Amino acid sequence: MTDITIIGGGIVGIATAYELLRRFPGISLEVLEKESQLALHQTGRNSGVIHAGIYYAPGSLKADFCRRGLEATLRFSAEHGIAYEQPGKLLVATSPVEMERLAALEGRARTNGLAVRRVDVAELREIEPNIVGLGALLSPTTGIADYGAIVRRMAALVDELGGQVTCKAEVRNIEERANDVRITLADGSIRTTRHLVVCAGVMADRLAAMCGLGGDFAIVPFKGEYFRLAARHDHVVRHLIYPVPDPALPFLGIHLTRMIGGYVTVGPNAVLSLSREGYGKLAADLRDLRDMARFPGFWRTLRANLSSGLGEAANSAFRHHYLKACQRYCPSLELEDLLPHPPGIRAQAVLRDGTLLHDFLIRNSARTIHICNAPSPAATSAIPIAGHISDRAADAFGLKPEGALSR
Ligand SMILES: Cc1cc2nc3c(=O)[nH]c(=O)nc-3n(C[C@H](O)[C@H](O)[C@H](O)COP(=O)(O)OP(=O)(O)OC[C@H]3O[C@@H](n4cnc5c(N)ncnc54)[C@H](O)[C@@H]3O)c2cc1C
């Protein structure tokens, strides 16, 4: 019998394992990850940005976790010799509507306690000669990280603290009972644990449903396709360059990102994916399609976001459409500059009424805690999320600092 089992070896699961072992030394803890390596899904397939928290609704978990996550990620990377940089971010407005949205974002950023500053056309031209726009908002603290390296280091620390990380362990069923939780793996073996924390990313809704915590939301997968810019553009920008996003959507728009490794990517778009974990252009999964089709919220969100969805689909199908979106603020890019780069698939929770859930959603039963929605910036926010889950575990599971558990 393990004290705590965590499902999911992405950054949220591994950060939570590390935090629980630090706070409650002496507990037995195992992480179950279905893949042969950690961080193979969202955590290893993202933009690598350490967000500062400009966009998020004041008072939301996202705003709080992101602000604290920036500092925590920088500190962890520095302490463990993991590469990071703080080039800062420029949100560039290219139309009068976007200038209005930029003003609203500036207000929001200040309410969130962030130090941002406006950049006019002349200064924009001076600091980013390859970028055009009517104006911009500078977030000087935004950074870039190597989230895969962070996860690997945290997993080594979990091991040092006596925890166990087990890969190739796919959870197929969860049965919560009065005194324990019974977990069935794909190979038929059974694990028994006193308590369970589920950080399963794109599979969150399925695992929540196994514990009676689902049904009213579903994960809809949105693929984010990237291109890597040709090497001649490695220094095309000094900052991270973002468009001004549509406030109705949880996605930030196609941006130019300087990556750890010294190259630049452009992306991601946000196109409905026909498979939760199929990264090929035409990947489709029958179970994923069936689950989407049966969930009424999927059809409602599809209808509500039809025009932006069609735009994203066009970006995905035709490279010159994608290029146009980038050329709005970086006109020197050409079609042959867009080289292949692996896509990612976002886990986006949608409610039955079609609402795209912007904030984190965390639920618990007597013996389980489920991270039901951990969208971007959950990589930035993983360390504060882990702290929040540990607080919740202390309350719900009766954990004491010395590691004793109430049965
Ligand atoms: C395209 C894209 C760009 C992004 N850009 C950024 C960014 O720049 N900055 C930022 O902060 N965030 C970004 N994000 C968001 C961020 O990457 C995710 O929010 C974060 O990685 C979520 O981590 P996670 O651990 O919850 O999920 P994941 O990394 O997806 O991990 C979940 C794990 O659970 C495992 N699992 C699932 N089901 C089971 C099961 N039944 N049994 C065992 N294991 C299971 C999976 O195999 C997986 O390894 C981006 C995301 C995407 C997709």
The ligand as an SDF file (V2000), in Angstrom:
LIG
                    3D

 53 58  0  0  0  0  0  0  0  0999 V2000
    1.3770   23.9890  -28.0180 C   0  0  0  0  0  0  0  0  0  0  0  0
    1.4890   24.3420  -26.5740 C   0  0  0  0  0  0  0  0  0  0  0  0
    2.1830   25.4910  -26.1630 C   0  0  0  0  0  0  0  0  0  0  0  0
    2.2700   25.8130  -24.8160 C   0  0  0  0  0  0  0  0  0  0  0  0
    3.0680   26.8440  -24.4290 N   0  0  0  0  0  0  0  0  0  0  0  0
    3.2700   27.0570  -23.1000 C   0  0  0  0  0  0  0  0  0  0  0  0
    4.2380   28.0050  -22.6570 C   0  0  0  0  0  0  0  0  0  0  0  0
    4.9480   28.6030  -23.4480 O   0  0  0  0  0  0  0  0  0  0  0  0
    4.3430   28.2360  -21.3220 N   0  0  0  0  0  0  0  0  0  0  0  0
    3.5680   27.5830  -20.3960 C   0  0  0  0  0  0  0  0  0  0  0  0
    3.6900   27.8580  -19.2070 O   0  0  0  0  0  0  0  0  0  0  0  0
    2.6770   26.6400  -20.8070 N   0  0  0  0  0  0  0  0  0  0  0  0
    2.5410   26.3450  -22.1150 C   0  0  0  0  0  0  0  0  0  0  0  0
    1.6890   25.3720  -22.5340 N   0  0  0  0  0  0  0  0  0  0  0  0
    0.9140   24.6610  -21.5300 C   0  0  0  0  0  0  0  0  0  0  0  0
    1.7370   23.6380  -20.7790 C   0  0  0  0  0  0  0  0  0  0  0  0
    2.6240   22.9520  -21.6360 O   0  0  0  0  0  0  0  0  0  0  0  0
    0.7880   22.6400  -20.1220 C   0  0  0  0  0  0  0  0  0  0  0  0
   -0.2440   23.3490  -19.4750 O   0  0  0  0  0  0  0  0  0  0  0  0
    1.5170   21.7940  -19.0920 C   0  0  0  0  0  0  0  0  0  0  0  0
    2.6290   21.1570  -19.6920 O   0  0  0  0  0  0  0  0  0  0  0  0
    0.5620   20.7800  -18.5160 C   0  0  0  0  0  0  0  0  0  0  0  0
    1.3290   19.8480  -17.7910 O   0  0  0  0  0  0  0  0  0  0  0  0
    0.6480   18.5080  -17.3050 P   0  0  0  0  0  0  0  0  0  0  0  0
    1.6460   17.8060  -16.4570 O   0  0  0  0  0  0  0  0  0  0  0  0
   -0.6820   18.8480  -16.7110 O   0  0  0  0  0  0  0  0  0  0  0  0
    0.2970   17.7230  -18.6540 O   0  0  0  0  0  0  0  0  0  0  0  0
    1.1940   16.7880  -19.5970 P   0  0  0  0  0  0  0  0  0  0  0  0
    2.5270   17.3260  -19.8240 O   0  0  0  0  0  0  0  0  0  0  0  0
    0.3600   16.5250  -20.8030 O   0  0  0  0  0  0  0  0  0  0  0  0
    1.3540   15.4700  -18.7500 O   0  0  0  0  0  0  0  0  0  0  0  0
    0.2810   14.5830  -18.4750 C   0  0  0  0  0  0  0  0  0  0  0  0
    0.8810   13.1930  -18.3910 C   0  0  0  0  0  0  0  0  0  0  0  0
   -0.1180   12.2830  -17.9420 O   0  0  0  0  0  0  0  0  0  0  0  0
    0.1290   11.0420  -18.5830 C   0  0  0  0  0  0  0  0  0  0  0  0
   -1.0880   10.2410  -18.5320 N   0  0  0  0  0  0  0  0  0  0  0  0
   -2.2970   10.5510  -19.0750 C   0  0  0  0  0  0  0  0  0  0  0  0
   -3.1780    9.5450  -18.8530 N   0  0  0  0  0  0  0  0  0  0  0  0
   -2.5110    8.5990  -18.1440 C   0  0  0  0  0  0  0  0  0  0  0  0
   -2.8810    7.3280  -17.6520 C   0  0  0  0  0  0  0  0  0  0  0  0
   -4.1170    6.8290  -17.8410 N   0  0  0  0  0  0  0  0  0  0  0  0
   -1.9650    6.5980  -16.9750 N   0  0  0  0  0  0  0  0  0  0  0  0
   -0.6990    7.0740  -16.7790 C   0  0  0  0  0  0  0  0  0  0  0  0
   -0.2850    8.2750  -17.2550 N   0  0  0  0  0  0  0  0  0  0  0  0
   -1.1810    9.0390  -17.9270 C   0  0  0  0  0  0  0  0  0  0  0  0
    0.5130   11.4600  -19.9960 C   0  0  0  0  0  0  0  0  0  0  0  0
    1.2010   10.4450  -20.6990 O   0  0  0  0  0  0  0  0  0  0  0  0
    1.3520   12.6900  -19.7450 C   0  0  0  0  0  0  0  0  0  0  0  0
    2.7460   12.3970  -19.6690 O   0  0  0  0  0  0  0  0  0  0  0  0
    1.5980   25.0060  -23.8580 C   0  0  0  0  0  0  0  0  0  0  0  0
    0.9270   23.8510  -24.2570 C   0  0  0  0  0  0  0  0  0  0  0  0
    0.9010   23.4960  -25.6010 C   0  0  0  0  0  0  0  0  0  0  0  0
    0.2710   22.2030  -25.9980 C   0  0  0  0  0  0  0  0  0  0  0  0
  1  2  1  0
  2  3  1  0
  2 52  2  0
  3  4  2  0
  4  5  1  0
  4 50  1  0
  5  6  2  0
  6  7  1  0
  6 13  1  0
  7  8  2  0
  7  9  1  0
  9 10  1  0
 10 11  2  0
 10 12  1  0
 12 13  2  0
 13 14  1  0
 14 15  1  0
 14 50  1  0
 15 16  1  0
 16 17  1  0
 16 18  1  0
 18 19  1  0
 18 20  1  0
 20 21  1  0
 20 22  1  0
 22 23  1  0
 23 24  1  0
 24 25  2  0
 24 26  1  0
 24 27  1  0
 27 28  1  0
 28 29  2  0
 28 30  1  0
 28 31  1  0
 31 32  1  0
 32 33  1  0
 33 34  1  0
 33 48  1  0
 34 35  1  0
 35 36  1  0
 35 46  1  0
 36 37  1  0
 36 45  1  0
 37 38  2  0
 38 39  1  0
 39 40  1  0
 39 45  2  0
 40 41  1  0
 40 42  2  0
 42 43  1  0
 43 44  2  0
 44 45  1  0
 46 47  1  0
 46 48  1  0
 48 49  1  0
 50 51  2  0
 51 52  1  0
 52 53  1  0
M  END
$$$$
